[in-house]
Amino acid sequence: MNLERALRLPVLENNLIKVVIGGLLSLIPIVNLFTFGYFYRLMQNILAGDYRLPEWDDWGEKFVTGLQVFLIGLLYFLIPLLIMAVSGGAGVMMHRPGGSAGGMLLSMLVLLLELVILPMALSHFVASGRWGAAFELGVIFNRIAATGSVYWVAILVTLALTLVLGLLMTIPILGWIVGVFGGFYVGCVCWILFAEAYLAGVGEKQT
């Protein structure tokens, strides 16, 4: 994994306009699905050894793949919500009688697990081109295990960048601007890192 390259790539001079476009698109509901499709294409490039940010073209393809990425994330996060609803965990959060602290704890643990495996699930989806690949849990866990520490480094970097971005967003006025474009930048970096982690998991050399 080349952390320095991942951090620098989106801010190279010829890529800044792509980040600006992505940041603006991310502001608009539904339209922001194009950004998910952009990340999909970015990961495809990295998996193929092409360290270039994609162009903003093939809009129909980006919308379709972006919608698929969104639906995969949605389905993953519906599971802990359903557990919370069925187990009574929601009652604890809403301070209702009969709520189950155990149910809430279980749903939180499932959510944490899914936050860990979702990047690999999306990486497997992109690498295979099959929507169902994102739910092949046995393969996904094996891929994570095969990466050694690389996958966990990618997760820690993602958490660190998200924390720094959140702190910067508290700055009046400037924080809003940082959030718009910084969020897309962080997305690019993280998708690059998880693509490299996936390659480490399948034993392929990185360029």
ZIQUI-V745508 format. One record per pair of residues at least 24 apart in sequence whose C-alpha atoms are under 8 Angstrom apart, sorted by the first residue. I is the first residue (numbers start at 1). J is the second residue. D is the distance in Angstrom with one decimal. If there is no record, write none. Layout:
i={I | I}
j={J | J}
d={D | D}
//
This chain:
i={1 | 1 | 1 | 1 | 1 | 2 | 3 | 6 | 6 | 6 | 6 | 7 | 9 | 9 | 9 | 9 | 10 | 10 | 10 | 10 | 15 | 18 | 18 | 18 | 19 | 19 | 19 | 20 | 22 | 22 | 23 | 23 | 23 | 23 | 23 | 24 | 24 | 26 | 26 | 27 | 33 | 33 | 33 | 33 | 33 | 34 | 34 | 34 | 34 | 35 | 35 | 36 | 36 | 36 | 36 | 36 | 36 | 36 | 37 | 37 | 37 | 37 | 37 | 37 | 37 | 37 | 38 | 38 | 39 | 39 | 39 | 40 | 40 | 40 | 40 | 42 | 42 | 42 | 43 | 43 | 43 | 43 | 43 | 44 | 44 | 46 | 46 | 46 | 47 | 47 | 47 | 47 | 49 | 49 | 68 | 69 | 72 | 72 | 73 | 76 | 76 | 77 | 77 | 79 | 80 | 80 | 80 | 80 | 81 | 83 | 116 | 117 | 117 | 119 | 120 | 120 | 120 | 123 | 123 | 123 | 124 | 143 | 143 | 143 | 144 | 144 | 145 | 146 | 146 | 146 | 147 | 147 | 147 | 147 | 147 | 148 | 150 | 150 | 151 | 151 | 151 | 154 | 154 | 154 | 154 | 157 | 158 | 158 | 161 | 162}
j={150 | 193 | 196 | 197 | 206 | 193 | 193 | 189 | 190 | 192 | 193 | 189 | 51 | 52 | 53 | 189 | 53 | 185 | 188 | 189 | 53 | 53 | 55 | 56 | 181 | 184 | 185 | 181 | 181 | 184 | 180 | 181 | 182 | 183 | 184 | 180 | 181 | 180 | 184 | 180 | 62 | 63 | 66 | 67 | 70 | 59 | 62 | 63 | 66 | 62 | 66 | 62 | 63 | 65 | 66 | 67 | 69 | 70 | 61 | 62 | 63 | 64 | 65 | 66 | 67 | 69 | 62 | 66 | 187 | 188 | 191 | 65 | 66 | 69 | 126 | 188 | 191 | 192 | 123 | 126 | 191 | 192 | 195 | 126 | 127 | 192 | 195 | 196 | 127 | 195 | 196 | 199 | 206 | 207 | 131 | 122 | 122 | 134 | 118 | 114 | 118 | 111 | 114 | 110 | 107 | 108 | 110 | 111 | 107 | 107 | 155 | 141 | 144 | 194 | 144 | 194 | 198 | 194 | 195 | 198 | 198 | 198 | 201 | 202 | 198 | 201 | 201 | 200 | 201 | 202 | 197 | 198 | 200 | 201 | 202 | 201 | 197 | 200 | 194 | 197 | 198 | 190 | 193 | 194 | 197 | 190 | 186 | 190 | 186 | 186}
d={6.9 | 7.0 | 5.9 | 7.0 | 7.8 | 7.9 | 7.3 | 5.3 | 8.0 | 6.2 | 6.7 | 5.8 | 8.0 | 7.7 | 7.7 | 8.0 | 7.2 | 6.4 | 6.8 | 7.3 | 6.8 | 7.9 | 7.3 | 7.1 | 6.7 | 6.5 | 6.4 | 6.2 | 7.6 | 6.2 | 5.2 | 4.5 | 7.7 | 7.2 | 5.4 | 7.0 | 7.5 | 7.5 | 7.6 | 7.2 | 7.8 | 5.8 | 4.8 | 5.9 | 7.3 | 7.2 | 5.3 | 4.9 | 5.7 | 7.6 | 6.8 | 7.5 | 7.9 | 7.3 | 4.2 | 7.4 | 6.4 | 7.2 | 7.4 | 4.0 | 5.8 | 7.1 | 4.9 | 3.7 | 7.4 | 7.5 | 6.0 | 7.3 | 7.5 | 6.6 | 6.6 | 6.9 | 7.2 | 7.8 | 6.5 | 7.6 | 7.4 | 7.3 | 7.6 | 7.2 | 6.1 | 6.1 | 5.7 | 6.5 | 6.9 | 6.6 | 6.2 | 7.3 | 7.2 | 6.0 | 7.2 | 6.8 | 6.8 | 6.0 | 7.3 | 7.2 | 7.8 | 7.1 | 7.4 | 6.8 | 7.7 | 6.9 | 7.5 | 8.0 | 4.7 | 7.0 | 5.9 | 5.6 | 6.9 | 5.7 | 7.6 | 7.5 | 7.9 | 6.7 | 7.0 | 7.2 | 7.0 | 7.0 | 6.4 | 6.6 | 7.7 | 7.1 | 5.0 | 6.9 | 7.9 | 6.5 | 7.5 | 7.4 | 4.6 | 7.2 | 6.3 | 7.2 | 5.2 | 4.1 | 7.8 | 7.8 | 5.7 | 7.3 | 6.9 | 5.2 | 7.8 | 7.1 | 5.8 | 6.3 | 7.3 | 7.9 | 7.8 | 6.0 | 6.7 | 7.4}
//
